[in-house]
Amino acid sequence: MIELATLARPYSEAVFKRAKETQTTEEWSDTLAFLSGVMADKRMSAAAQNPRVERKGFVQMLLSICEDQISSEGQNFVKLLVQNNRLNLVRQIGRLYEELRAENEGYIEVDVSTAYSLSKVDRQQLTKSLEKALGKSVRLQVEIDKSLIGGVIIRAGDKVIDGTIKGQLEQLSKRLSS
């Protein structure tokens, strides 16, 4: 995973620099999210990595899928990624791009995994607490994960807080087996 981030970083930095120059940071967020969604399809991912698939035909097919969703600069970016055999990095490029954008705009993306949905009041209280602790404006992304049993996992940048019952049971199990 670290290797993929290392490979993706120059692309994300270049895209972010260009997005700032052209004042299109939101558009590039949408472009990278759309490309990530397209490449999440197993058939597209397999075709992108298959050396037997002719690159020119693949690019034409991919651009026809993305035709109305991405700008001409986005299309050139797709061509560059395919040419350099880096299309498989688009998800990591998007993630790193969003981190750069958040840092530049003064907010932090916080991913919250919870066993049950959070009420509006719970979201507001959690956001307020995280903003105080992190010293930045917070944008919550909440995901429901029933396997957690109860509690939450909070991921903010490289910080992870595991306040789940599942996590506590795993820690207890490790202590008992030591």
C-alpha positions as CSV (number, residue, x, y, z in Angstrom):
1,M,0.0,0.0,0.0
2,I,2.8,2.4,0.8
3,E,4.3,1.7,-2.6
4,L,1.1,2.6,-4.3
5,A,0.9,5.9,-2.4
6,T,4.4,6.7,-3.3
7,L,3.7,6.1,-7.0
8,A,0.4,8.0,-6.8
9,R,1.7,11.1,-5.0
10,P,3.4,12.9,-8.0
11,Y,0.2,12.5,-10.0
12,S,-2.0,13.8,-7.2
13,E,0.3,16.8,-6.6
14,A,0.4,17.6,-10.3
15,V,-3.4,17.4,-10.5
16,F,-3.8,19.6,-7.4
17,K,-1.4,22.2,-8.7
18,R,-3.2,22.4,-12.0
19,A,-6.6,22.5,-10.3
20,K,-5.5,25.4,-8.1
21,E,-4.1,27.2,-11.2
22,T,-7.3,26.9,-13.1
23,Q,-9.6,27.2,-10.0
24,T,-11.2,23.8,-10.7
25,T,-10.6,21.9,-7.5
26,E,-14.2,20.8,-7.2
27,E,-14.3,19.7,-10.8
28,W,-11.1,17.6,-10.3
29,S,-12.6,16.1,-7.1
30,D,-15.6,15.0,-9.2
31,T,-13.4,13.7,-12.0
32,L,-11.2,11.6,-9.8
33,A,-14.2,10.2,-7.9
34,F,-15.8,9.3,-11.2
35,L,-12.7,7.6,-12.5
36,S,-12.3,5.8,-9.2
37,G,-15.8,4.5,-9.6
38,V,-15.2,3.3,-13.1
39,M,-12.0,1.6,-12.2
40,A,-13.7,-0.1,-9.2
41,D,-15.5,-2.3,-11.8
42,K,-13.6,-5.6,-11.8
43,R,-13.9,-5.9,-15.6
44,M,-12.4,-2.4,-16.2
45,S,-9.7,-3.0,-13.7
46,A,-8.8,-6.3,-15.3
47,A,-8.8,-4.8,-18.8
48,A,-6.6,-2.0,-17.7
49,Q,-4.0,-4.4,-16.3
50,N,-4.2,-7.0,-19.1
51,P,-1.2,-6.7,-21.3
52,R,-3.1,-8.3,-24.2
53,V,-5.6,-5.5,-24.3
54,E,-4.6,-3.0,-27.0
55,R,-4.0,0.4,-25.2
56,K,-5.4,2.7,-27.9
57,G,-8.7,0.8,-28.0
58,F,-8.9,0.7,-24.3
59,V,-8.3,4.4,-24.0
60,Q,-11.1,5.1,-26.6
61,M,-13.5,2.8,-24.7
62,L,-12.7,4.4,-21.4
63,L,-13.0,7.9,-22.7
64,S,-16.4,7.0,-24.3
65,I,-17.6,5.9,-20.9
66,C,-16.3,9.1,-19.3
67,E,-17.2,11.4,-22.2
68,D,-19.8,13.6,-20.5
69,Q,-18.3,13.3,-17.0
70,I,-14.8,14.7,-17.4
71,S,-13.2,17.7,-19.1
72,S,-10.6,17.6,-21.9
73,E,-7.9,18.0,-19.2
74,G,-9.4,15.0,-17.4
75,Q,-9.3,13.0,-20.7
76,N,-5.6,14.0,-21.2
77,F,-5.0,12.8,-17.6
78,V,-6.6,9.4,-18.4
79,K,-4.4,9.1,-21.5
80,L,-1.3,9.9,-19.4
81,L,-2.2,7.3,-16.8
82,V,-2.9,4.6,-19.4
83,Q,0.3,5.5,-21.3
84,N,2.3,5.2,-18.1
85,N,0.4,2.0,-17.0
86,R,-0.8,3.8,-13.8
87,L,-4.6,3.7,-14.2
88,N,-4.7,1.3,-11.3
89,L,-3.5,4.2,-9.1
90,V,-6.5,6.4,-9.7
91,R,-8.2,5.6,-6.4
92,Q,-5.0,6.4,-4.5
93,I,-4.4,9.6,-6.6
94,G,-8.0,10.7,-5.7
95,R,-7.4,10.0,-2.0
96,L,-4.2,12.0,-1.9
97,Y,-5.7,14.8,-4.0
98,E,-8.5,15.1,-1.5
99,E,-6.0,15.3,1.4
100,L,-4.1,18.1,-0.4
101,R,-7.3,19.9,-1.1
102,A,-8.5,19.5,2.5
103,E,-5.2,20.8,3.9
104,N,-5.3,23.8,1.5
105,E,-8.9,24.7,2.3
106,G,-8.4,24.2,6.1
107,Y,-10.6,21.2,6.8
108,I,-10.0,17.5,7.4
109,E,-12.0,14.6,6.1
110,V,-12.9,12.2,8.9
111,D,-14.2,8.7,8.2
112,V,-16.5,7.3,10.9
113,S,-17.5,3.7,10.9
114,T,-20.3,2.8,13.2
115,A,-22.6,-0.2,13.9
116,Y,-25.7,2.0,13.9
117,S,-26.7,5.2,12.1
118,L,-25.9,8.5,13.9
119,S,-28.7,11.0,14.5
120,K,-28.3,14.6,13.4
121,V,-27.6,15.6,17.0
122,D,-24.9,12.8,17.4
123,R,-23.3,14.0,14.1
124,Q,-23.2,17.6,15.3
125,Q,-21.8,16.7,18.7
126,L,-19.1,14.4,17.1
127,T,-18.2,17.1,14.6
128,K,-17.9,19.7,17.3
129,S,-15.7,17.5,19.5
130,L,-13.5,16.5,16.6
131,E,-13.1,20.1,15.4
132,K,-12.0,21.1,19.0
133,A,-9.6,18.1,19.2
134,L,-8.1,18.5,15.7
135,G,-8.1,22.3,15.5
136,K,-9.7,22.2,12.0
137,S,-13.1,22.2,10.4
138,V,-14.3,18.6,10.0
139,R,-16.2,16.9,7.2
140,L,-17.7,13.6,8.4
141,Q,-18.1,10.6,6.1
142,V,-20.2,8.1,8.0
143,E,-20.4,4.4,7.1
144,I,-22.5,1.8,8.7
145,D,-20.7,-1.5,9.6
146,K,-22.8,-4.0,11.5
147,S,-19.8,-6.2,12.2
148,L,-18.5,-3.6,14.7
149,I,-21.3,-4.7,17.2
150,G,-21.3,-1.2,18.8
151,G,-19.3,2.0,19.1
152,V,-17.3,3.8,16.4
153,I,-14.0,3.8,14.6
154,I,-12.8,7.3,13.7
155,R,-10.1,7.9,11.0
156,A,-8.7,11.4,10.6
157,G,-5.6,11.5,8.5
158,D,-3.1,9.1,10.1
159,K,-5.0,9.0,13.4
160,V,-7.3,6.1,14.2
161,I,-9.5,5.9,17.3
162,D,-11.1,2.5,17.8
163,G,-14.0,2.8,20.3
164,T,-15.9,-0.3,19.1
165,I,-17.0,-3.3,21.1
166,K,-15.4,-5.5,18.5
167,G,-12.0,-3.7,19.0
168,Q,-12.3,-4.0,22.8
169,L,-13.0,-7.7,22.5
170,E,-10.0,-8.2,20.2
171,Q,-7.7,-6.4,22.7
172,L,-9.1,-8.4,25.6
173,S,-8.5,-11.6,23.6
174,K,-4.9,-10.6,22.9
175,R,-4.3,-9.9,26.6
176,L,-5.8,-13.1,27.7
177,S,-3.7,-15.2,25.2
178,S,-0.4,-13.5,26.2
